[in-house]
Structures are given as C-alpha cells and as structure tokens.
Amino acid sequence: MPLLVENKRAKFDYEILETLEAGIELRGFEVKSIKSGRINLAGSYVVVRNNGARFLNADISPYQPKNMPADYDSKRTRRLLLRKSELRNLIGRIQEKGLTLVPLKIYTKGKAGRIKIEIGLGKSRKKRDKRELIKKRETEREMRRI
C-alpha cells in the first residue's frame, strides 16, 4: 500500500492509543488530486455526529484548477466510510475524557487503488511531555553518532 501523505505532527501532538482504517467519500477529481500528492492534513480532524464520521478541514487543492466546478470548496467536509460496529465503538471511546480522532496517514489499498485513511484515537500531550520526547530523540541521535 503506497503511502500518499502522512501527518507527522499528529504523532508529536498526540499520544496515539488505537488506530483505525476507513474509506473516504471523494469526487473523481479529488481522487486524482490526492494521488498526485495535493493534500494537506495540517489542522484536519475527525468528528462523529449524526451516526456518521466526518473528515473536516483537510485541504485538497484542485487537480486542474481551470476545469474545477465553480462551487468547489477545497476544505469541504467529507464523509468517512466505517462499519456500524466501528462507529459504535468510536462513539464510546470518544466520550472518555480527553480523547480525539486525528488523521494519521492517507494511502491507496487493493488492486483498484482505493484511497484509505488511517485514523488515530489519541490523547493530547502536555507541553512537558513534548519536551521530554524531544530530549529523548536527541539523546538517541547522540548515541547513534557515537
């Protein structure tokens, strides 16, 4: 499964407890745009409401800007395709204190090249935890150099 885009910031800002794979409901030109790498996951997130999961604030820039529909919004809300059992599980887990859904990766899967998203159920890290993580990485880098 070729990786199309990864949200590196999410693993720094959140402690990922569990991951889940979902499909994304896209238009044809959005699929072409994503496969050519024209997507930005910075600031995007997932919410569960009205018995469905929604992918918000992901910026998919136009594949061919002059051929786009006039009403196209690059940051529109997109529906995620999940099973009912997975949705019920997510609803139960999100209600726990401090847990959020964060997009981690977008990749293709299968012979048809369907676009999938990996969602992480994460807990926000405190500033001191982020500092500790940076120190740990730096010490590991120094150890490898030596």
C-alpha positions in Angstrom: 0.0 0.0 0.0 1.7 3.1 -1.2 1.7 6.0 1.3 0.3 9.2 -0.2 0.6 11.6 2.7 1.4 11.3 6.4 0.5 13.7 9.3 3.8 13.8 11.2 2.6 16.5 13.5 -0.2 14.3 14.9 2.2 11.8 16.4 4.1 14.7 18.1 1.0 16.4 19.5 -1.0 13.3 20.5 -0.3 10.0 22.1 -1.9 7.5 19.8 -3.7 4.8 21.6 -5.5 3.0 18.8 -5.7 3.2 15.0 -8.5 2.5 12.6 -8.8 2.3 8.8 -11.6 4.0 6.9 -12.6 4.9 3.4 -13.3 8.5 2.3 -16.2 9.6 0.1 -14.5 11.7 -2.6 -15.3 13.1 -6.0 -13.3 11.9 -9.1 -11.1 14.9 -9.4 -10.3 14.8 -5.7 -9.0 11.3 -6.1 -6.7 12.4 -8.9 -5.5 15.3 -6.8 -4.8 13.1 -3.7 -2.9 10.6 -5.8 -0.7 13.3 -7.2 0.0 14.4 -3.6 -2.0 17.7 -3.4 -3.5 17.2 0.0 -2.6 19.0 3.3 -3.6 17.3 6.6 -2.4 20.1 8.8 -5.2 21.2 11.1 -7.6 18.5 9.9 -9.6 16.3 12.3 -12.4 13.8 12.5 -15.7 14.1 14.3 -18.5 11.6 14.9 -22.0 13.1 14.7 -25.4 12.1 13.3 -24.4 8.5 13.3 -21.5 9.1 10.9 -17.9 10.1 10.9 -16.9 13.3 9.2 -13.4 14.4 8.0 -13.0 18.1 8.5 -10.6 20.8 7.3 -8.4 18.7 5.0 -7.2 20.9 2.1 -7.4 19.1 -1.2 -6.2 21.5 -3.9 -7.6 21.2 -7.4 -6.1 18.8 -9.8 -6.7 21.0 -12.8 -7.7 24.5 -11.4 -9.3 25.7 -14.7 -11.5 22.6 -15.0 -12.9 22.7 -11.5 -16.6 23.3 -10.7 -17.3 26.9 -9.8 -18.7 25.9 -6.3 -15.8 23.6 -5.3 -14.6 24.1 -1.7 -11.2 22.5 -1.1 -11.8 22.3 2.7 -15.3 20.8 2.5 -16.5 18.2 5.0 -16.0 14.6 3.7 -17.9 11.6 4.9 -15.8 8.6 6.2 -16.9 5.1 5.4 -17.0 2.9 8.5 -19.0 -0.1 9.7 -21.7 0.5 12.2 -19.9 -1.6 14.8 -16.7 0.5 14.4 -18.8 3.7 14.7 -20.4 2.5 17.9 -17.0 1.6 19.3 -15.7 5.1 18.4 -18.6 6.9 20.0 -18.0 5.0 23.2 -14.3 5.7 23.2 -14.6 9.4 22.3 -16.8 10.0 25.3 -13.9 9.2 27.5 -12.2 12.3 28.8 -9.6 13.9 26.5 -9.7 11.5 23.6 -9.8 12.9 20.0 -9.7 11.4 16.5 -6.8 12.5 14.3 -6.0 11.6 10.7 -2.5 9.9 10.6 -2.0 8.7 7.0 -3.7 8.6 3.6 -2.7 5.7 1.3 -4.0 3.5 -1.5 -5.1 -0.1 -1.0 -6.0 -3.0 -3.2 -5.9 -3.6 -6.9 -8.4 -0.8 -7.6 -6.3 1.7 -5.7 -9.0 2.8 -3.3 -8.0 5.7 -1.1 -8.0 4.9 2.6 -7.3 7.0 5.7 -5.8 5.8 9.0 -7.4 7.5 12.0 -5.8 7.5 15.4 -7.6 7.7 18.7 -5.3 9.9 20.6 -4.8 11.8 23.9 -3.3 15.3 23.7 0.2 15.6 25.1 1.1 18.2 27.6 4.0 20.7 26.9 6.3 19.0 29.3 5.7 15.6 27.6 6.6 17.1 24.3 9.8 18.5 25.8 10.7 15.0 27.2 10.0 13.5 23.8 12.4 15.9 22.1 15.1 15.3 24.7 14.7 11.5 24.3 15.1 11.8 20.5 18.2 14.0 20.8 19.9 11.5 23.2 19.1 8.6 20.9 20.6 10.6 18.0 23.8 11.2 20.0 24.1 7.6 20.9 23.8 6.6 17.2 26.5 9.1 16.3 28.9 7.6 18.8 
